[in-house]
Amino acid sequence: MNLSVSGLTVRYGKRAVLDNVSHEFSEGQAHCLIGPNGCGKTTLIKALVEKYGSTGEISYVAQDTYGQIALTVYDTVALGRYDRSRFFTGLTKEDKEKVERAIEIMELSDFSDRIFDTLSGGEKQRCMVARAIAQDTPWTILDEPSSNLDVKHNLHIMKTFRELKEKEGKSFIIVLHDVNTASEFADRFVVMKEGKIVKATECLDKDLLSGVFDASFSESITPSGRKVFFAE
C-alpha cells in the first residue's frame, strides 16, 4: 500500500505550515524528508499518521520520546504488540518473540529490566524504535530518529532500517536533518521549504540543497563512490 496526501493545507493562525501539498510515498522504499526547521516536515508526517493510523499499516516514532513512563524497557517495547484483544488475553508466544527480537536488534537486551524513565535520551530513542519494530507494520514513520543518538548508534539504526527494507520489504518515511545520512540511506528524497515540496527526487545535489537551506553547499565523492555534502 502506498501512502499519500492530496491538496493538504494546514494553518496555524494565519500562517500556512503546509500549503496545498500533494505527494505519494511508494511502498518498499525508504523516503527521507529534508528541509530547514519550520518547513512543514513534522506536520506532513503527522497528517499521514492521522490518516493511516487506524489501518494497522503504520508505526510511528515521534521526535520527543521523553515522558513519564514507569515501565521497564521490555514492557514499553511490548506495548507495540497490544491491540484491543491483547489487553484481555495478553501477549502470545509470537508477540513475545517479536518483542525480544526488536530489543535485541536495538541492542537493548542488557536494559530489558530497566525503567524507561531512568534511561538516557539516546537509550529512550532506541527503545521507541524497538517498539515500532515490534509492531511489525508495513510502514514505519519516524521524526528525527537519530536526534539523541551518538555516531555509532545512529549508523546502527539506519543500517537496521535498510536491512528491514531489503530483507522484509518494509517501507519507511524518515525526517532527517543530516543530509549526508539521508543521502546514504534513502531511496527517495522529499525536499521541503516554506510549507511546500520543492522537489521529490532520487538524487540530491548541491544546487538543490543550497537553494532550500539558503546556504552554500559543495559536494564530493568518497573513495567508495558515495556523494557527501559540505555547507560552506
C-alpha positions in Angstrom: 0.0 0.0 0.0 1.3 3.5 -0.9 0.7 6.4 1.4 -0.4 9.8 0.0 -1.7 13.2 0.7 -3.6 15.4 -1.8 -4.0 19.2 -1.6 -3.1 19.2 2.1 -3.1 22.7 3.7 -2.5 23.1 7.4 -2.7 26.5 9.1 -1.6 27.7 12.5 -3.4 31.0 12.8 -2.8 32.9 9.5 0.4 31.0 8.7 0.2 28.1 6.3 2.5 25.4 7.7 1.6 23.2 4.7 0.4 24.9 1.5 -1.6 22.6 -0.9 0.9 19.7 -0.5 0.3 16.6 -2.6 2.6 13.5 -2.7 2.5 9.8 -2.9 5.0 7.6 -1.0 5.7 4.3 -2.7 5.8 1.1 -0.7 9.1 -0.8 -0.4 11.3 2.3 -0.2 13.0 4.5 2.3 11.7 8.1 1.9 13.5 10.9 3.6 12.0 14.3 4.3 14.6 17.1 4.4 14.4 20.9 4.7 15.0 23.7 7.1 13.4 24.0 10.5 9.7 25.0 10.3 9.2 24.0 6.7 6.4 21.5 7.5 8.2 18.1 7.7 6.7 17.1 11.0 3.3 18.5 10.2 3.3 16.4 7.0 4.2 13.1 8.7 1.6 13.8 11.5 -1.0 14.2 8.8 0.0 10.8 7.4 -0.2 9.2 10.9 -3.6 10.7 11.4 -4.9 9.5 8.0 -3.5 6.0 8.2 -3.0 5.3 11.9 -6.2 3.3 12.3 -5.4 1.0 9.4 -2.8 -1.0 11.3 -0.4 -0.4 8.4 2.0 2.1 10.1 4.0 2.5 13.3 5.2 6.0 14.4 8.2 7.2 16.3 7.8 10.9 17.3 10.7 13.2 17.8 10.1 13.7 21.5 10.5 10.3 23.3 10.6 11.8 26.8 7.8 11.4 29.3 6.6 9.7 32.5 6.8 6.1 31.5 7.2 4.0 34.7 7.5 0.7 32.7 10.5 -1.5 32.0 12.1 -1.4 28.6 10.6 -4.8 27.9 7.1 -3.7 28.7 7.5 -0.4 26.8 8.5 -2.3 23.7 5.8 -4.8 24.3 3.2 -2.0 24.0 3.8 -2.2 20.3 2.2 -5.6 20.2 -1.0 -4.7 22.1 -4.3 -4.1 20.4 -7.8 -4.3 21.9 -7.9 -8.1 22.1 -4.5 -8.4 23.7 -5.4 -6.2 26.6 -7.7 -9.1 27.6 -5.7 -12.1 26.5 -2.1 -11.0 27.0 0.8 -11.5 24.6 1.1 -14.6 22.5 4.3 -16.6 22.0 4.7 -14.9 18.6 4.3 -11.5 20.2 6.9 -12.1 22.8 9.3 -13.3 20.1 8.8 -10.1 18.2 9.4 -8.0 21.3 12.6 -9.9 22.2 13.8 -9.6 18.6 13.2 -5.9 18.5 15.0 -5.4 21.8 18.0 -7.4 20.5 18.1 -5.5 17.2 18.3 -2.2 19.0 21.0 -3.5 21.3 18.9 -3.1 24.5 19.0 -6.6 25.8 21.0 -5.5 28.9 18.4 -2.8 29.6 15.2 -5.0 29.4 14.5 -4.7 33.2 15.4 -1.0 33.4 12.7 1.5 33.9 12.2 3.7 30.8 12.4 7.0 32.8 15.9 6.1 34.0 17.3 5.8 30.5 19.4 8.4 28.7 17.9 10.3 25.8 19.6 8.0 23.3 18.5 4.9 25.1 14.9 6.1 25.1 15.1 6.8 21.4 16.3 3.3 20.7 13.6 1.9 22.9 10.9 3.7 21.0 12.4 2.5 17.7 12.3 -1.0 19.1 8.7 -0.6 20.0 8.0 0.4 16.4 9.9 -2.6 15.0 8.0 -4.9 17.4 4.7 -3.7 15.8 5.9 -5.3 12.6 3.9 -2.9 10.4 4.5 -2.5 6.6 5.3 1.2 7.1 7.3 3.0 9.8 7.3 6.8 10.1 10.0 8.4 12.1 10.6 12.0 13.1 14.3 12.6 13.6 15.1 9.1 15.0 18.8 9.9 15.4 18.4 13.2 17.2 19.6 11.8 20.5 22.0 9.2 19.2 25.8 9.1 19.1 27.5 8.3 15.8 27.7 4.5 16.5 24.0 4.1 17.3 22.9 6.5 14.5 24.7 4.3 12.0 23.3 1.1 13.5 19.7 2.4 13.4 19.9 3.5 9.8 21.6 0.2 8.8 18.8 -1.6 10.6 16.1 0.2 8.6 17.9 -0.6 5.4 18.1 -4.3 6.3 14.4 -4.4 7.2 13.6 -2.8 3.9 15.8 -5.1 1.8 15.1 -8.4 3.6 11.5 -7.9 4.8 10.1 -5.4 2.3 9.4 -2.7 5.0 8.8 0.9 4.0 10.0 4.0 5.7 9.3 7.7 5.9 12.0 9.4 7.9 12.5 13.1 8.8 16.3 13.9 8.9 18.4 17.0 9.3 21.7 15.4 8.4 21.7 15.5 4.6 24.7 13.1 4.4 22.9 10.4 6.4 19.8 10.9 4.2 22.0 10.7 1.1 23.5 7.4 2.2 20.4 5.6 3.2 17.3 6.9 1.4 15.9 5.8 -1.9 13.8 8.9 -2.4 14.0 12.4 -1.0 11.2 14.8 -0.4 12.8 18.2 -0.2 10.7 20.9 1.5 10.8 24.7 2.1 8.2 27.1 3.5 5.3 24.6 3.6 5.8 23.3 0.1 7.5 20.3 -1.6 10.3 21.9 -3.7 11.3 18.6 -5.3 10.8 14.8 -4.9 13.9 13.1 -6.3 16.1 10.1 -6.2 19.3 12.1 -6.0 20.4 15.2 -4.0 22.7 17.8 -5.4 24.5 20.8 -4.1 22.4 23.3 -6.1 19.1 21.9 -4.7 20.4 21.9 -1.1 21.9 25.4 -1.4 18.5 26.8 -2.6 16.5 25.0 0.1 18.7 25.8 3.0 19.8 29.3 1.9 23.4 28.3 2.3 26.3 27.4 0.0 26.9 23.7 -0.4 29.7 21.8 -2.1 29.8 18.1 -2.8 32.4 15.4 -3.1 32.7 11.8 -4.0 34.2 9.4 -1.4 36.5 6.5 -2.5 33.6 4.2 -2.1 31.6 6.2 -4.6 29.2 7.9 -2.1 28.3 11.5 -2.5 28.8 13.8 0.5 27.9 17.4 1.0 29.5 20.3 2.9 27.8 23.5 4.0 30.2 26.4 3.5 
